Amino acid sequence: QLAVAGDDVNRPREVWTALNGTLRASFTLIVTVAADAYDWETQAPQVEGVSPSVVPVPPVEVHRA
């Protein structure tokens, strides 16, 4: 996906001013690509076992009027 960035976000003219040059036509091009963040695995790792875990639950206070 290609898009031209708005001038309010990226100010290319400030680059030319900082370089003591004359203003030139410029724009900022935003490129969006899809990429995998992780390596592919042929299959999920084998499950060796399951460990139970117990989460303590605090007692519930009941208020009666």
C-alpha positions in Angstrom: 0.0 0.0 0.0 1.3 3.4 -0.9 0.2 6.8 0.5 1.5 10.3 0.5 1.9 11.7 4.1 0.2 14.9 5.1 2.4 17.9 5.3 1.4 18.5 8.9 3.0 15.2 10.1 6.3 15.3 8.1 7.6 18.6 7.0 10.1 18.0 4.2 10.6 21.7 3.6 12.3 21.9 7.1 15.1 19.6 5.7 16.0 22.0 3.0 15.9 24.9 5.4 18.1 23.1 7.8 20.6 22.4 5.0 20.7 26.2 4.1 19.4 25.3 0.7 16.6 26.6 -1.4 13.2 25.1 -1.1 12.6 22.2 -3.5 9.5 20.2 -4.3 9.3 17.2 -2.0 6.9 14.8 -0.4 6.9 11.9 2.1 5.8 8.5 0.7 4.5 6.0 3.2 4.9 2.4 2.2 3.0 -0.4 4.0 4.0 -4.0 3.4 2.9 -7.3 5.0 5.6 -9.3 6.6 5.8 -12.3 8.9 7.1 -11.5 12.4 8.1 -15.1 13.2 9.7 -18.0 11.4 7.3 -20.6 10.0 7.2 -24.0 11.8 6.1 -27.1 10.0 4.0 -28.2 13.0 3.3 -27.3 16.6 5.7 -28.7 19.2 4.6 -31.9 20.8 2.9 -31.6 24.2 4.8 -33.6 26.8 2.4 -33.1 29.7 0.0 -30.8 31.4 0.6 -29.2 34.8 -2.4 -28.2 36.9 -2.3 -24.8 38.5 -4.5 -23.6 41.3 -5.3 -19.9 41.6 -6.4 -18.9 45.1 -9.8 -17.1 45.1 -10.4 -14.6 47.8 -13.6 -15.1 49.9 -16.6 -13.1 48.9 -18.2 -10.9 51.6 -21.9 -10.8 51.6 -23.6 -7.7 53.1 -27.2 -8.0 54.1 -29.3 -5.0 55.0 
